[in-house]
């Protein structure tokens, strides 16, 4: 097949784009600036893995920097699978897309922190953690570190230095 675009008019990163879409037998780390087509390329790759290669949705992992990007990735993945399920002429691809849509929430599309949380939650013993452990959010972690040396004989010596919300005045409204 001939390349429809002359070589000098192709994007400089065309080789990388081709690899993302075509090298489905390897894991890839994709790093590029905003607006360069990462999400489009990743969604195309994920859909191809599922409908062309028969990879189960729970075998898909894509890690992004923000929750917003992860949500966008998930939304586009679902929409592309819906398009294949409705419109693809190949019955095998349509069936695989239908199955994937029932399991689409099993794909690991998250931030690095979300991915690590999922791994630790699903495999605590392998990570050397007790079952049922708690992951601390930033606020809890901060307060725990701030109060680390303030306990004596099991009782907390932490005191409140300012009144809490129950003592705050209610805002007045004027009509």
Secondary structure as the mmCIF struct_conf table of DSSP 4:
data_model
#
loop_
_struct_conf.conf_type_id
_struct_conf.id
_struct_conf.beg_label_comp_id
_struct_conf.beg_label_asym_id
_struct_conf.beg_label_seq_id
_struct_conf.end_label_comp_id
_struct_conf.end_label_asym_id
_struct_conf.end_label_seq_id
BEND BEND1 UNK A 4 UNK A 5
HELX_RH_3T_P HELX_RH_3T_P1 UNK A 7 UNK A 9
BEND BEND2 UNK A 10 UNK A 10
TURN_TY1_P TURN_TY1_P1 UNK A 12 UNK A 13
HELX_RH_AL_P HELX_RH_AL_P1 UNK A 14 UNK A 22
TURN_TY1_P TURN_TY1_P2 UNK A 24 UNK A 25
BEND BEND3 UNK A 26 UNK A 26
TURN_TY1_P TURN_TY1_P3 UNK A 34 UNK A 35
BEND BEND4 UNK A 36 UNK A 37
HELX_RH_AL_P HELX_RH_AL_P2 UNK A 38 UNK A 51
TURN_TY1_P TURN_TY1_P4 UNK A 52 UNK A 53
HELX_RH_3T_P HELX_RH_3T_P2 UNK A 57 UNK A 59
STRN STRN1 UNK A 61 UNK A 64
BEND BEND5 UNK A 65 UNK A 66
HELX_RH_AL_P HELX_RH_AL_P3 UNK A 67 UNK A 87
BEND BEND6 UNK A 89 UNK A 89
HELX_RH_AL_P HELX_RH_AL_P4 UNK A 91 UNK A 103
HELX_RH_3T_P HELX_RH_3T_P3 UNK A 104 UNK A 106
BEND BEND7 UNK A 107 UNK A 107
STRN STRN2 UNK A 108 UNK A 111
HELX_RH_AL_P HELX_RH_AL_P5 UNK A 112 UNK A 122
TURN_TY1_P TURN_TY1_P5 UNK A 124 UNK A 128
TURN_TY1_P TURN_TY1_P6 UNK A 131 UNK A 132
HELX_RH_AL_P HELX_RH_AL_P6 UNK A 138 UNK A 146
TURN_TY1_P TURN_TY1_P7 UNK A 147 UNK A 149
STRN STRN3 UNK A 151 UNK A 152
TURN_TY1_P TURN_TY1_P8 UNK A 153 UNK A 154
STRN STRN4 UNK A 155 UNK A 156
BEND BEND8 UNK A 161 UNK A 162
HELX_RH_3T_P HELX_RH_3T_P4 UNK A 165 UNK A 167
BEND BEND9 UNK A 168 UNK A 168
HELX_LH_PP_P HELX_LH_PP_P1 UNK A 169 UNK A 172
#
